[in-house]
């Protein structure tokens, strides 16, 4: 009878912890995803300016940008959810009541580990499949919208003698335009953004022609027998050319996605296709090329990243159980410190792997391997010490106690 009652008590505690943590987890994921989306607003703003504002153009890019980050936001969100749940329980005296009833902190790890395991499984699915899907769909969505916008410019905006100020980031003017609007006479082309390497840059040619399309992946503007002029600061430069080909699509992609997007297309590959890509790179170019190292690190990182959930929640559990005398906000600051340390370790190990100083598999798991012992030790300390005792106090460390006993 006592054993059945104790088992019922444990089940109720599990359900109670589940009800406390899951709502906090969902709200924290939403908050972290919103912060990450805000950090990408510059790129999204440039995209929306290029393709126009609509419900589809606003919502879909946000989804495609947020999904690849979920494998990173889930571990952080779960740590904060555990910390918030146990902070509230600690403030209400519920943690003391559980400990007094014989429900130790070590037993509380079981329901938390079950939730963490489910989240690791979901994180693996996201990192191995949906991460590449989000990036691939974002690129595909942008290409489709660019094609539509370009066709609209060709059909309606390009007119003889009219300046078009949003021609894929350029200002275009032509005195004569063919019926299909692909060939031009007395053409002037200048970048819309007058900054950086395009400061004061202008091209003029008696004739020009657009070949290809955004859909096919090539959009070439060919100028013949033209004249170029550029200025930057107080320096001026002019030149003549017989034929000049401008890859408009590449310039537009660089503007929206960054300069290394086209060369790093392996990031859009699902996990098995990425594995095949790495094998091909090993056979064709060897293992010393930067692209192989980056792709190999990405492959292992997609498996390692979700397991940060198990590492992080250990810290959240300890930070959440605090004594009343501790200043408010310490738990939040401690969780943020763990995230910053993890980020710095990840960046450092990534640099080592991509520069050939460390094996990719070790670099991808390195931050977890370094942080996990600290998390386990803190849980061990919190389980054996009274709540009023700090975990890292010198007097509470095991080796210090043994040393003191030896001296006595």
C-alpha positions as CSV (number, residue, x, y, z in Angstrom):
1,X,0.0,0.0,0.0
2,X,2.8,2.4,0.9
3,X,4.7,1.5,-2.3
4,X,1.5,2.2,-4.4
5,X,1.0,5.5,-2.6
6,X,4.6,6.5,-3.2
7,X,4.3,5.6,-6.9
8,X,1.1,7.6,-7.3
9,X,2.9,10.5,-5.6
10,X,5.8,10.3,-8.1
11,X,3.4,10.3,-11.0
12,X,1.6,13.3,-9.7
13,X,4.9,15.1,-9.2
14,X,5.8,14.3,-12.8
15,X,2.5,15.6,-14.2
16,X,2.9,18.7,-12.0
17,X,6.5,19.4,-13.3
18,X,5.3,18.8,-16.9
19,X,2.5,21.3,-16.5
20,X,4.9,23.8,-15.0
21,X,7.7,23.5,-17.5
22,X,5.9,23.0,-20.9
23,X,4.0,26.4,-20.9
24,X,7.2,28.1,-19.9
25,X,9.1,26.3,-22.6
26,X,6.7,27.2,-25.4
27,X,6.6,30.9,-24.4
28,X,10.4,31.0,-24.1
29,X,10.8,29.4,-27.6
30,X,8.6,32.1,-29.0
31,X,10.6,34.9,-27.3
32,X,14.0,33.5,-28.5
33,X,12.7,33.0,-32.0
34,X,11.4,36.6,-32.0
35,X,14.8,37.9,-30.9
36,X,16.5,35.9,-33.7
37,X,14.1,37.2,-36.3
38,X,14.7,40.8,-35.1
39,X,18.4,40.1,-35.6
40,X,17.7,39.2,-39.2
41,X,15.5,42.2,-39.9
42,X,18.0,44.0,-42.1
43,X,18.2,41.1,-44.5
44,X,14.4,40.6,-44.4
45,X,13.9,44.4,-45.0
46,X,16.1,44.4,-48.1
47,X,14.1,41.4,-49.3
48,X,10.7,42.9,-48.7
49,X,11.8,46.2,-50.4
50,X,12.9,44.1,-53.4
51,X,9.8,41.9,-53.7
52,X,7.1,44.1,-52.2
53,X,4.9,44.0,-49.1
54,X,2.2,41.4,-48.7
55,X,1.0,38.8,-46.1
56,X,2.8,36.0,-47.9
57,X,6.0,38.0,-48.4
58,X,6.1,38.8,-44.7
59,X,5.0,35.6,-43.0
60,X,6.8,33.0,-45.2
61,X,10.3,34.5,-44.9
62,X,10.0,34.8,-41.2
63,X,9.0,31.1,-41.0
64,X,11.9,30.1,-43.2
65,X,14.4,32.1,-41.2
66,X,13.1,31.0,-37.7
67,X,13.0,27.2,-38.4
68,X,16.7,26.7,-38.9
69,X,17.4,28.3,-35.6
70,X,15.1,26.0,-33.6
71,X,17.8,23.4,-33.0
72,X,19.7,26.2,-31.1
73,X,16.7,27.9,-29.4
74,X,15.2,24.7,-28.0
75,X,18.1,23.9,-25.6
76,X,18.3,27.6,-24.4
77,X,14.5,27.7,-24.0
78,X,14.3,24.5,-22.0
79,X,17.0,25.7,-19.7
80,X,15.1,28.9,-19.0
81,X,11.8,27.0,-18.7
82,X,13.3,24.6,-16.0
83,X,14.9,27.6,-14.2
84,X,11.6,29.6,-14.2
85,X,9.6,26.6,-13.0
86,X,11.9,25.7,-10.1
87,X,12.3,29.4,-9.2
88,X,8.6,29.7,-8.7
89,X,8.4,26.4,-6.8
90,X,11.4,27.5,-4.7
91,X,9.8,30.9,-3.9
92,X,6.5,29.2,-2.9
93,X,8.3,26.6,-0.7
94,X,7.3,23.7,-2.9
95,X,10.9,22.5,-3.4
96,X,11.4,22.4,0.4
97,X,8.1,20.4,0.7
98,X,9.2,17.9,-2.0
99,X,12.6,17.4,-0.3
100,X,11.0,17.0,3.1
101,X,8.7,14.3,1.7
102,X,11.7,12.3,0.5
103,X,11.5,13.4,-3.2
104,X,15.1,14.3,-3.7
105,X,16.5,16.4,-6.5
106,X,18.0,13.3,-8.1
107,X,14.5,11.9,-8.5
108,X,13.4,15.1,-10.2
109,X,15.9,14.5,-12.9
110,X,13.9,11.6,-14.3
111,X,10.8,13.6,-15.5
112,X,13.1,16.3,-16.7
113,X,15.3,13.8,-18.6
114,X,12.2,12.3,-20.2
115,X,11.1,15.8,-21.5
116,X,14.7,16.6,-22.5
117,X,14.9,13.3,-24.5
118,X,11.8,14.1,-26.4
119,X,13.2,17.6,-27.2
120,X,16.5,16.1,-28.3
121,X,14.6,13.9,-30.7
122,X,12.6,16.9,-32.1
123,X,15.8,18.9,-32.2
124,X,17.5,16.1,-34.3
125,X,14.7,16.1,-36.8
126,X,14.9,19.9,-37.1
127,X,18.7,20.1,-37.4
128,X,19.1,17.2,-39.8
129,X,16.1,18.0,-42.0
130,X,14.2,21.2,-41.3
131,X,17.3,23.4,-40.9
132,X,18.3,22.7,-44.5
133,X,14.6,22.9,-45.6
134,X,14.2,26.3,-44.1
135,X,17.3,27.7,-45.8
136,X,16.4,25.9,-49.1
137,X,12.9,27.2,-49.1
138,X,14.0,30.7,-48.3
139,X,16.3,30.8,-51.3
140,X,13.6,29.2,-53.5
141,X,11.0,31.7,-52.3
142,X,13.3,34.6,-53.0
143,X,14.2,33.3,-56.4
144,X,10.5,32.9,-57.3
145,X,9.6,36.4,-56.0
146,X,12.6,37.9,-57.8
147,X,11.5,36.3,-61.1
148,X,8.0,37.7,-60.6
149,X,9.4,41.1,-59.7
150,X,11.8,41.1,-62.7
151,X,9.0,40.1,-65.1
152,X,6.9,42.9,-63.7
153,X,9.8,45.4,-64.2
154,X,10.3,44.1,-67.8
155,X,6.6,44.3,-68.7
156,X,5.6,47.6,-67.0
157,X,8.4,49.7,-65.8
158,X,11.0,49.7,-68.5
159,X,9.9,52.3,-71.0
160,X,11.9,54.3,-73.5
161,X,13.4,57.5,-71.9
162,X,12.2,56.5,-68.4
163,X,14.5,56.0,-65.4
164,X,13.8,52.7,-63.6
165,X,15.1,53.2,-60.0
166,X,14.6,49.6,-58.8
167,X,16.0,47.4,-61.4
168,X,17.4,44.6,-59.1
169,X,19.3,47.2,-57.2
170,X,20.3,49.4,-60.2
171,X,19.0,52.5,-61.9
172,X,18.4,51.8,-65.6
173,X,17.7,54.2,-68.4
174,X,17.4,53.4,-72.1
175,X,16.5,55.7,-75.0
176,X,15.1,52.8,-77.1
177,X,13.6,49.5,-76.0
178,X,12.7,46.5,-78.2
179,X,9.3,45.0,-78.3
180,X,10.2,42.1,-76.1
181,X,12.0,44.6,-73.8
182,X,15.2,42.6,-73.8
183,X,17.3,44.8,-76.1
184,X,18.2,48.4,-75.4
185,X,19.8,51.4,-77.2
186,X,21.8,54.2,-75.6
187,X,21.7,52.6,-72.2
188,X,22.8,54.0,-68.8
189,X,23.3,51.8,-65.8
190,X,24.2,52.8,-62.3
191,X,23.9,51.0,-58.9
192,X,21.0,52.3,-56.7
193,X,23.2,52.2,-53.6
194,X,26.0,54.8,-53.8
195,X,28.2,53.4,-51.1
196,X,31.3,51.2,-50.8
197,X,32.8,49.8,-54.0
198,X,29.9,51.2,-56.1
199,X,30.3,54.8,-55.0
200,X,29.6,57.0,-58.1
201,X,29.8,54.1,-60.5
202,X,28.1,54.6,-63.9
203,X,28.1,52.6,-67.2
204,X,27.0,53.9,-70.5
205,X,26.7,51.9,-73.8
206,X,25.1,52.4,-77.2
207,X,23.5,49.0,-77.0
208,X,22.7,46.3,-74.4
209,X,20.9,43.0,-74.1
210,X,19.5,40.9,-71.3
211,X,19.9,37.2,-71.7
212,X,18.7,34.4,-69.4
213,X,16.2,34.6,-66.5
214,X,16.1,34.4,-62.8
215,X,14.3,31.1,-63.1
216,X,17.2,29.4,-65.0
217,X,19.8,30.8,-62.5
218,X,21.5,33.1,-65.0
219,X,20.6,36.7,-65.7
220,X,23.3,38.4,-67.8
221,X,23.2,42.0,-69.0
222,X,25.6,42.4,-72.0
223,X,26.9,45.9,-72.8
224,X,28.8,46.6,-76.0
225,X,31.3,49.4,-77.0
226,X,30.6,51.2,-73.8
227,X,32.2,53.7,-71.4
228,X,32.6,53.4,-67.7
229,X,33.1,56.1,-65.0
230,X,33.6,55.7,-61.3
231,X,34.5,58.0,-58.4
232,X,35.3,57.3,-54.8
233,X,36.2,60.2,-52.6
234,X,38.5,62.5,-54.6
235,X,39.7,59.8,-57.0
236,X,38.2,59.4,-60.5
237,X,38.6,56.6,-63.1
238,X,37.2,56.1,-66.6
239,X,37.6,53.3,-69.1
240,X,36.2,52.0,-72.3
241,X,35.2,48.4,-73.1
242,X,34.1,46.4,-76.2
243,X,32.0,43.9,-74.3
244,X,30.9,43.8,-70.6
245,X,28.8,41.1,-69.0
246,X,27.1,41.8,-65.7
247,X,25.6,39.0,-63.7
248,X,22.6,40.8,-62.3
249,X,21.2,37.8,-60.4
250,X,24.5,37.2,-58.6
251,X,24.7,40.9,-57.5
252,X,21.1,40.7,-56.3
253,X,21.7,37.4,-54.4
254,X,24.8,38.9,-52.7
255,X,22.8,41.9,-51.7
256,X,20.1,39.8,-50.0
257,X,21.9,36.7,-48.8
258,X,25.6,37.8,-48.3
259,X,28.6,37.3,-50.4
260,X,29.3,33.6,-49.5
261,X,25.8,32.2,-50.1
262,X,26.4,30.8,-53.5
263,X,29.7,29.2,-52.6
264,X,28.2,27.6,-49.5
265,X,25.2,26.0,-51.0
266,X,25.9,22.8,-49.1
267,X,24.2,24.4,-46.2
268,X,20.9,23.8,-48.0
269,X,21.4,20.1,-48.2
270,X,19.6,17.6,-46.0
271,X,21.8,15.4,-43.8
272,X,22.2,12.4,-46.2
273,X,22.8,14.6,-49.2
274,X,25.3,16.6,-47.2
275,X,27.1,13.3,-46.3
276,X,27.3,12.4,-50.0
277,X,28.5,15.9,-50.8
278,X,31.3,15.5,-48.2
279,X,32.3,12.1,-49.8
280,X,32.5,13.7,-53.2
281,X,34.6,16.6,-51.9
282,X,37.0,14.1,-50.2
283,X,37.4,12.2,-53.5
284,X,37.7,15.2,-55.8
285,X,39.5,17.9,-53.8
286,X,40.8,16.1,-50.7
287,X,40.3,16.8,-47.0
288,X,42.4,19.9,-46.8
289,X,40.1,22.3,-48.6
290,X,38.2,24.9,-46.6
291,X,34.9,23.9,-48.1
292,X,35.4,20.3,-47.1
293,X,36.2,21.3,-43.5
294,X,33.2,23.6,-43.3
295,X,30.8,21.0,-44.7
296,X,32.2,18.2,-42.5
297,X,31.9,20.4,-39.3
298,X,28.3,21.3,-40.3
299,X,27.5,17.6,-40.7
300,X,28.6,16.7,-37.2
301,X,27.3,19.9,-35.7
302,X,23.7,19.0,-36.9
303,X,23.9,15.9,-34.7
304,X,25.6,17.5,-31.7
305,X,23.6,20.7,-31.4
306,X,20.3,19.2,-30.1
307,X,22.1,17.4,-27.2
308,X,22.7,20.8,-25.7
309,X,19.2,20.4,-24.2
310,X,20.5,17.8,-21.8
311,X,23.5,19.9,-20.9
312,X,21.6,23.2,-20.4
313,X,18.7,21.9,-18.3
314,X,21.1,20.8,-15.6
315,X,22.2,24.4,-15.1
316,X,18.7,25.6,-15.3
317,X,17.7,23.2,-12.5
318,X,20.4,24.3,-10.2
319,X,20.0,28.0,-10.9
320,X,16.2,27.7,-10.3
321,X,16.6,26.3,-6.8
322,X,18.0,29.3,-4.9
323,X,17.9,30.6,-1.4
324,X,15.8,33.6,-0.6
325,X,18.8,35.8,0.3
326,X,20.2,35.6,-3.1
327,X,19.6,38.8,-5.2
328,X,16.8,38.7,-7.7
329,X,17.8,38.2,-11.3
330,X,20.9,36.1,-10.4
331,X,19.3,33.0,-12.0
332,X,18.6,34.9,-15.2
333,X,22.2,36.3,-15.3
334,X,23.6,32.8,-14.6
335,X,21.6,31.2,-17.5
336,X,22.7,34.0,-19.8
337,X,26.3,33.5,-18.7
338,X,26.1,29.8,-19.6
339,X,24.7,30.7,-23.1
340,X,27.5,33.1,-23.7
341,X,30.2,30.6,-22.6
342,X,28.6,28.0,-24.8
343,X,28.6,30.3,-27.7
344,X,32.2,31.3,-27.3
345,X,33.2,27.7,-27.0
346,X,31.2,26.8,-30.1
347,X,32.9,29.7,-32.1
348,X,36.3,28.6,-30.9
349,X,35.9,25.0,-31.7
350,X,34.3,25.8,-35.1
351,X,37.4,27.9,-35.9
352,X,39.7,25.0,-34.9
353,X,37.8,22.5,-37.1
354,X,37.5,24.8,-40.2
355,X,41.2,25.6,-40.1
356,X,42.2,22.0,-39.7
357,X,43.5,22.1,-36.1
358,X,40.9,19.7,-34.7
359,X,38.7,16.8,-35.9
360,X,35.2,18.0,-36.9
361,X,33.4,15.5,-34.7
362,X,35.4,16.5,-31.6
363,X,34.9,20.2,-32.3
364,X,31.1,19.8,-32.7
365,X,30.8,17.9,-29.4
366,X,33.5,19.9,-27.6
367,X,31.3,22.5,-25.9
368,X,29.0,19.8,-24.6
369,X,31.8,17.7,-23.3
370,X,33.3,20.7,-21.4
371,X,30.0,22.0,-19.9
372,X,28.4,18.6,-19.0
373,X,30.8,17.8,-16.1
374,X,30.1,21.2,-14.5
375,X,26.4,20.7,-14.9
376,X,26.5,17.2,-13.3
377,X,28.7,18.4,-10.5
378,X,26.4,21.3,-9.7
379,X,23.3,19.0,-9.6
380,X,25.3,16.7,-7.3
381,X,26.2,19.6,-5.0
382,X,22.6,20.9,-5.0
383,X,21.2,17.5,-4.2
384,X,23.5,16.9,-1.1
385,X,23.6,20.4,0.3
386,X,20.9,22.4,2.0
387,X,19.2,25.0,-0.2
388,X,20.7,27.8,1.8
389,X,24.3,26.6,0.9
390,X,25.9,27.9,-2.3
391,X,27.1,25.2,-4.7
392,X,30.5,26.6,-5.5
393,X,31.4,27.8,-2.0
394,X,34.9,26.8,-1.0
395,X,33.7,25.2,2.2
396,X,31.2,23.0,0.3
397,X,33.7,21.5,-2.2
398,X,34.4,17.8,-1.5
399,X,38.2,18.0,-1.9
400,X,38.4,20.9,0.4
401,X,36.6,19.0,3.1
402,X,38.9,16.1,2.8
403,X,41.9,18.3,3.0
404,X,40.6,20.0,6.1
405,X,39.9,16.6,7.8
406,X,43.5,15.5,6.9
407,X,44.9,18.6,8.6
408,X,42.9,18.0,11.7
